[in-house]
């Protein structure tokens, strides 16, 4: 799992895996980036999708989360993706 999107969150949110050092920078830069709700707060962020985080930054965070998860998979599984 690289992203968790609650169905009924208002405003909408997404939980994304993130490098711990980058997480700290993002949390300081954006009020909408918070420690991961019901996740390991060192490795996960909850991003409130309220428009305060630019779309290109969110796209980069999604890609980063995916890359982190894929990198942790066994090689034969990664090759099948």
Residue pairs with C-beta under 8 A, 6 or more apart in sequence:
1 69
2 16
2 17
2 62
2 65
2 66
2 68
2 69
2 70
3 14
3 15
3 16
3 62
3 65
3 66
4 14
4 15
4 39
5 12
5 13
5 14
5 15
6 12
6 13
11 48
11 49
11 50
12 48
12 49
13 37
13 46
13 47
13 48
13 49
14 46
14 47
14 49
14 58
14 62
15 36
15 37
15 39
15 44
15 45
15 46
15 47
16 44
16 45
16 47
16 61
16 62
16 64
16 65
17 43
17 44
17 64
17 65
17 68
17 69
18 26
18 43
18 44
18 45
18 61
18 64
18 65
18 68
19 64
19 68
20 42
20 43
22 64
23 33
23 35
23 42
23 43
23 45
26 33
26 45
26 61
27 33
27 34
27 35
27 45
30 52
30 53
31 52
32 47
32 48
32 49
32 50
32 52
32 53
33 45
33 46
33 47
33 48
33 53
34 45
34 46
34 47
34 48
35 41
35 44
35 45
35 46
36 43
36 44
36 45
36 46
37 46
39 46
45 61
47 53
47 58
47 61
49 58
70 78
70 81
71 78
73 81
